[in-house]
């Protein structure tokens, strides 16, 4: 991807409504207003957003059990670790951070299920309720 040149910015982005000097003045004002911060969202920021989105959706739907809340805490830790691993793999940087984060959350949910499943296999009413809520988490994520 090539950086934009000044001529392209004036001609295409501004539809020739401003000359180069006006464009540079406005760009300077924007950069000062944003305190020269020029960043794109990272995988970690998307991951946090996705987990919060699912957690909010779940909490809006029903009263979460303590185990479901613990599941989200563990999920966050797992996905954070996966995120650190992906961040150092240069080959994966060609993918959009939002897509990588979505894949990591999905993988984190699966891993967390696999960790919890052996402890929940005893068919007690409480365990069925926990598994039901965790299935809801999975369903909310897939939708």
C-alpha positions as CSV (number, residue, x, y, z in Angstrom):
1,X,0.0,0.0,0.0
2,X,1.5,3.3,-1.1
3,X,1.1,6.4,1.1
4,X,-1.1,9.2,-0.3
5,X,0.7,12.1,-1.9
6,X,-0.4,15.7,-1.4
7,X,-1.8,16.0,-4.9
8,X,-4.0,13.0,-4.5
9,X,-5.3,14.3,-1.1
10,X,-6.3,17.6,-2.6
11,X,-7.7,16.3,-5.8
12,X,-9.5,13.1,-4.6
13,X,-10.2,13.5,-0.9
14,X,-11.1,17.1,-1.0
15,X,-12.7,17.2,-4.5
16,X,-10.5,20.2,-5.4
17,X,-12.3,22.4,-2.9
18,X,-9.1,23.3,-1.1
19,X,-5.6,24.1,-2.4
20,X,-2.5,22.4,-1.1
21,X,-1.7,25.2,1.5
22,X,-5.3,25.0,2.9
23,X,-5.1,21.2,3.1
24,X,-1.8,21.3,4.9
25,X,-3.1,23.9,7.4
26,X,-6.2,21.7,8.1
27,X,-4.1,18.6,8.5
28,X,-1.9,20.4,11.0
29,X,-5.0,21.4,13.0
30,X,-6.3,17.8,13.0
31,X,-3.0,16.5,14.1
32,X,-2.8,19.0,17.0
33,X,-6.4,18.2,18.0
34,X,-5.6,14.4,18.1
35,X,-2.3,15.1,19.9
36,X,-0.4,13.6,16.9
37,X,-1.9,10.2,17.7
38,X,-2.2,8.2,14.5
39,X,-3.0,4.6,15.4
40,X,-5.1,1.8,14.1
41,X,-6.9,-0.5,16.5
42,X,-4.8,-3.5,17.6
43,X,-5.7,-7.2,17.9
44,X,-5.8,-6.7,21.7
45,X,-8.3,-3.8,21.4
46,X,-10.6,-5.8,19.1
47,X,-10.3,-8.8,21.5
48,X,-11.3,-6.7,24.5
49,X,-14.2,-5.2,22.5
50,X,-15.5,-8.6,21.3
51,X,-15.3,-10.2,24.8
52,X,-17.1,-7.2,26.3
53,X,-19.7,-7.3,23.6
54,X,-20.5,-11.0,24.2
55,X,-20.4,-10.6,28.0
56,X,-22.8,-7.6,27.8
57,X,-25.2,-9.5,25.5
58,X,-25.2,-12.5,27.9
59,X,-25.7,-10.4,31.0
60,X,-28.6,-8.6,29.3
61,X,-30.2,-12.0,28.4
62,X,-30.1,-13.7,31.8
63,X,-28.6,-13.7,35.3
64,X,-25.1,-15.0,35.0
65,X,-23.9,-17.7,37.3
66,X,-20.6,-17.2,39.1
67,X,-19.1,-19.9,36.9
68,X,-20.1,-18.1,33.7
69,X,-18.4,-14.9,35.0
70,X,-15.3,-17.0,35.8
71,X,-15.5,-18.4,32.3
72,X,-15.2,-14.9,30.9
73,X,-12.3,-14.1,33.2
74,X,-10.5,-17.3,32.0
75,X,-11.5,-16.6,28.4
76,X,-9.9,-13.1,28.6
77,X,-6.7,-14.6,30.0
78,X,-6.5,-17.3,27.4
79,X,-7.2,-15.0,24.5
80,X,-4.7,-12.4,25.8
81,X,-2.0,-15.1,25.8
82,X,-3.0,-16.1,22.3
83,X,-2.9,-12.5,21.3
84,X,0.7,-12.1,22.5
85,X,1.7,-15.1,20.5
86,X,0.0,-13.9,17.3
87,X,1.6,-10.4,17.7
88,X,5.1,-11.8,17.3
89,X,4.3,-13.9,14.3
90,X,5.1,-11.7,11.3
91,X,3.3,-14.0,8.9
92,X,-0.1,-13.3,10.5
93,X,0.3,-9.5,10.3
94,X,-1.1,-9.6,6.8
95,X,-4.6,-10.3,8.2
96,X,-6.9,-7.6,9.6
97,X,-6.6,-7.3,13.4
98,X,-10.4,-7.6,13.7
99,X,-10.4,-11.0,12.0
100,X,-7.4,-12.3,14.0
101,X,-9.1,-11.2,17.2
102,X,-12.4,-12.9,16.3
103,X,-10.5,-16.1,15.5
104,X,-8.6,-15.9,18.8
105,X,-11.8,-15.3,20.8
106,X,-13.4,-18.3,19.1
107,X,-10.3,-20.4,19.8
108,X,-10.3,-19.2,23.4
109,X,-13.9,-20.2,23.9
110,X,-13.2,-23.7,22.5
111,X,-10.1,-24.1,24.7
112,X,-11.9,-22.9,27.8
113,X,-14.8,-25.4,27.1
114,X,-12.2,-28.2,26.8
115,X,-10.7,-27.2,30.1
116,X,-14.0,-27.0,31.9
117,X,-15.8,-29.9,30.3
118,X,-14.2,-32.8,32.4
119,X,-15.3,-31.0,35.6
120,X,-18.8,-30.5,34.4
121,X,-19.5,-34.0,33.1
122,X,-21.2,-35.2,36.3
123,X,-24.9,-34.7,35.5
124,X,-26.1,-32.6,38.4
125,X,-28.7,-29.9,38.1
126,X,-26.1,-27.2,38.8
127,X,-23.7,-28.6,36.2
128,X,-26.5,-28.7,33.6
129,X,-27.3,-25.1,34.4
130,X,-23.7,-24.1,34.0
131,X,-23.3,-26.0,30.7
132,X,-26.5,-24.4,29.5
133,X,-25.1,-20.9,30.2
134,X,-21.8,-21.7,28.6
135,X,-23.6,-22.9,25.5
136,X,-25.4,-19.6,25.5
137,X,-22.0,-17.8,25.5
138,X,-21.0,-19.9,22.5
139,X,-24.3,-19.2,20.7
140,X,-24.0,-15.5,21.3
141,X,-20.5,-15.5,20.0
142,X,-21.5,-17.4,16.8
143,X,-24.3,-14.9,16.1
